[in-house]
Each structure stands twice: as C-alpha cells, then as structure tokens.
C-alpha cells in the first residue's frame, strides 16, 4: 500500500489554558507524565500533558495528531506518539526521536481501539 508521507511531525504543543484545567477537574481530560526520550524535542521526560479520551469516539485519528495509545504487545504500557498515517487496519505511529522510540516501525499498525486519546496540551 502506498501512503503519502507528506505530513510533517508536530513541532509545537500549546500550554494549558483555564478551560483545559476546568475540563481536567471535571474529569473530561486525563493528565499523563512523559517517560523516556522518544518525543524529544517536543516533550521532555517528566513533562505532563492533558489528553482528551473522547476525541476519537466520533472520528478517526488524523495524520499529524499526537495520541496516546496502548502498546500492541504490552497492553499495560501507554505510548505518546504522532500519527503518520491511518488506514483501515489502524494507525502508523512514530516517535519524534527515532533513535529512542519504539513505535510502528517495530510493532506495526496500532488498532484504532488501542488509541486512548488525543494529546491536547502541556500541563500546566
């Protein structure tokens, strides 16, 4: 299958705003801490993000989105990656720091049922 790789990886992520914090307090957002260096230079280890766990209930992830996904071979492990492309079998996910990332280059496409949410901002 030929996929267009014209999508560029995300280079910025906005800071949280008052509405993000309110949504987090109302449990409409989840707060996660970044572990590892796979998303450098965008996200450093120890930084925190908010995710929207409902983002993909009505739509599929889009190329360029930052997502949190369940690792296909280690379901207890959650990954933050960017979506390179989406097809009927799932999403091809990749880290920004290829040398330090375990991603779809290693485990293949990630089923959309394993995409847990969209990263919406840094926290705080």
C-alpha positions in Angstrom: 0.0 0.0 0.0 1.4 3.4 -0.9 1.0 6.0 1.8 1.8 9.7 1.4 4.3 10.8 4.0 3.7 14.5 3.3 2.5 15.1 6.8 5.1 16.7 9.0 5.5 15.7 12.6 4.2 18.1 15.3 6.8 20.7 16.4 4.7 22.6 18.9 2.2 21.8 21.6 0.3 24.6 23.3 0.2 25.3 27.0 -2.9 24.5 29.0 -5.5 27.3 29.4 -8.1 27.8 32.1 -10.7 25.8 30.1 -8.2 22.8 29.9 -7.8 22.9 33.7 -11.5 23.1 34.2 -12.1 20.1 31.9 -9.4 18.2 33.8 -11.1 19.0 37.1 -14.3 17.8 35.6 -12.6 14.6 34.5 -13.0 15.4 30.8 -9.2 15.3 30.4 -6.6 13.0 31.7 -3.2 14.1 32.9 -0.2 12.0 31.9 3.5 12.3 32.6 6.0 11.7 29.8 8.6 9.0 30.4 11.5 8.5 28.1 13.0 10.5 25.2 11.0 9.2 22.3 9.2 12.5 21.8 12.2 14.8 22.1 12.5 17.7 21.3 8.8 18.4 21.7 8.2 16.6 25.0 10.9 16.0 27.6 10.8 13.2 30.2 8.9 14.4 33.2 6.8 16.9 31.4 3.0 16.5 31.7 0.2 16.6 29.1 -3.5 16.5 29.1 -5.3 14.1 26.8 -8.9 14.1 25.5 -10.0 10.5 25.9 -13.2 11.2 23.9 -11.5 12.7 20.9 -11.9 9.6 18.7 -15.3 8.4 19.6 -16.9 10.2 16.6 -13.9 10.4 14.3 -10.6 8.6 13.5 -7.2 10.0 14.3 -5.7 12.2 11.7 -2.2 12.3 10.4 -0.2 14.8 12.5 -2.2 14.2 15.7 -0.4 13.5 18.9 -2.0 10.5 20.5 -1.8 8.2 23.5 -2.0 4.5 22.6 -1.8 1.2 24.3 1.3 -0.7 23.2 0.1 -3.6 21.0 2.4 -6.2 22.7 2.4 -4.8 26.2 -1.2 -3.5 26.9 -0.2 -2.1 30.3 2.2 0.3 28.6 0.9 3.5 27.2 2.7 5.4 24.5 2.7 9.0 23.3 3.3 9.1 19.5 2.3 11.1 16.5 0.1 9.7 13.7 1.9 9.3 10.4 -0.9 7.7 8.5 -4.2 6.0 9.1 -5.7 3.1 7.1 -8.4 0.6 7.5 -6.2 -1.7 9.7 -5.0 1.0 12.1 -2.7 3.9 12.7 1.0 4.1 11.9 2.6 5.8 15.0 6.0 7.2 15.3 8.1 8.9 17.9 9.8 12.2 17.1 13.2 10.9 18.3 13.5 7.9 16.0 16.7 6.6 17.7 14.9 6.4 21.1 11.5 5.4 20.1 9.7 2.1 20.0 6.9 2.6 17.5 5.1 1.2 14.5 8.4 0.6 12.8 8.8 -2.1 15.4 5.3 -3.4 16.1 3.3 -2.4 13.0 -0.1 -0.6 12.9 -1.9 0.1 16.1 -5.6 -0.8 16.0 -7.9 2.2 16.5 -9.3 0.5 19.6 -5.9 0.9 21.2 -5.8 4.7 20.6 -6.7 6.0 24.0 -7.0 9.7 23.3 -5.6 12.8 21.7 -2.9 15.0 23.4 -4.4 18.5 23.6 -1.8 20.5 25.5 1.0 20.6 28.0 0.2 20.8 31.7 0.2 23.1 33.5 
